[in-house]
Amino acid sequence: MSQLDLICVMAVEPGFAEQKFIDATLPKLDQVADLIRAPGAPAGDASP
């Protein structure tokens, strides 16, 4: 995590208009949030 500046989790297929949110993205966002909040994670803005 200390070497990352940005984490991008795509919630839609890129390049297509008027599409629905991909619900399978939510668990991935939870995993990223857990990594950010983990002990030893670098300090910074980890607000949800």
CYANA upper distance limits for C-alpha pairs under 8 A (distance plus 0.5 A):
  1 MET  CA     35 LEU  CA      8.11
  1 MET  CA     36 ILE  CA      8.01
  1 MET  CA     41 ALA  CA      7.17
  1 MET  CA     42 PRO  CA      7.85
  2 SER  CA     41 ALA  CA      7.57
  2 SER  CA     42 PRO  CA      6.48
  9 VAL  CA     25 THR  CA      7.63
  9 VAL  CA     28 LYS  CA      7.90
  9 VAL  CA     29 LEU  CA      7.62
 10 MET  CA     14 PRO  CA      8.31
 10 MET  CA     25 THR  CA      7.72
 11 ALA  CA     21 PHE  CA      6.19
 11 ALA  CA     22 ILE  CA      5.73
 11 ALA  CA     23 ASP  CA      8.14
 11 ALA  CA     25 THR  CA      6.18
 12 VAL  CA     19 GLN  CA      7.41
 12 VAL  CA     20 LYS  CA      7.34
 12 VAL  CA     21 PHE  CA      6.10
 12 VAL  CA     22 ILE  CA      6.26
 13 GLU  CA     19 GLN  CA      8.36
 24 ALA  CA     28 LYS  CA      7.84
 25 THR  CA     29 LEU  CA      6.82
 26 LEU  CA     30 ASP  CA      6.85
 27 PRO  CA     31 GLN  CA      6.77
 28 LYS  CA     32 VAL  CA      6.81
 29 LEU  CA     33 ALA  CA      6.64
 30 ASP  CA     34 ASP  CA      6.65
 31 GLN  CA     35 LEU  CA      6.80
 32 VAL  CA     36 ILE  CA      6.78
 33 ALA  CA     37 ARG  CA      6.69
 33 ALA  CA     46 ALA  CA      8.30
 33 ALA  CA     48 PRO  CA      8.04
 34 ASP  CA     38 ALA  CA      6.39
 35 LEU  CA     41 ALA  CA      7.78
 36 ILE  CA     41 ALA  CA      6.39
 36 ILE  CA     42 PRO  CA      8.31
 36 ILE  CA     46 ALA  CA      6.88
 37 ARG  CA     41 ALA  CA      6.98
 37 ARG  CA     46 ALA  CA      7.34
